[in-house]
């Protein structure tokens, strides 16, 4: 083989390799991804059962353009798979700015060992009480790290339009970036439609990251959640939530802003929650 032929062979091999890589990275069809996503949420709910974790939610006000002194709210959180396939979360504050509110225990998870309407009501009240410790109650709308998964449930998919934005490598895994837009308004926020993205492994259905947000006349809210496999419960769980909120105190349907630093009726907030020490309370029935 001549030197020229050898060089041409190398070029052909390289082109073939590039073509193979491109084909491997080509995004799958949208219906296939939606089927995988819907099934994955069902399986996730079943595997989840009831799980508790420790949360540190660091919150800032940024209305002035600079971060205020942080407020750290430490809570015990519970994530629960519901019989209808939805995912619920609850919260019980144990410390604020490292000062204990009470002795840390698992009184919230204990409510789910043999759940009743009364115990779930108590868990909801604990969650409402926890929000009172926030810089602003407006941080509560997107403080549920599993919330975006609800849009992927098969029963809910018709309520949004979906689009595949491409594929990428995230945390060493090949994932599909699936974008969704809620068709109507008022599902979670009175005058806005939800928009979001999900980074999902189209083969295994594992979700590595989510985004969820709302934009309305008087509010702009956005939250990103990163997931990581937790060895203790053998499941991908939220590891970090980053939330940004900008809202007007005159926003219809919004909570009272409260707090200081409000510039002309506008308030901007940021919050970063980290999750650790996952422990299983009960398996899904």
MOCOR-V23382 format. One record per helix or strand. SS is the DSSP state (h for helix, s for strand). FROM is the first residue (numbers start at 1). TO is the last residue. Records with the same first field share a line. If there is no record, write none. Layout:
BEGIN
SS=FROM-TO / FROM-TO
END
This chain:
BEGIN
h=3-25 / 30-48 / 107-110 / 117-131 / 137-140 / 147-152 / 157-159
s=50-61 / 71-81 / 87-96 / 99-100 / 160-170 / 173-182 / 189-189 / 192-192 / 194-200 / 207-215 / 219-230 / 235-248 / 263-263 / 266-282
END
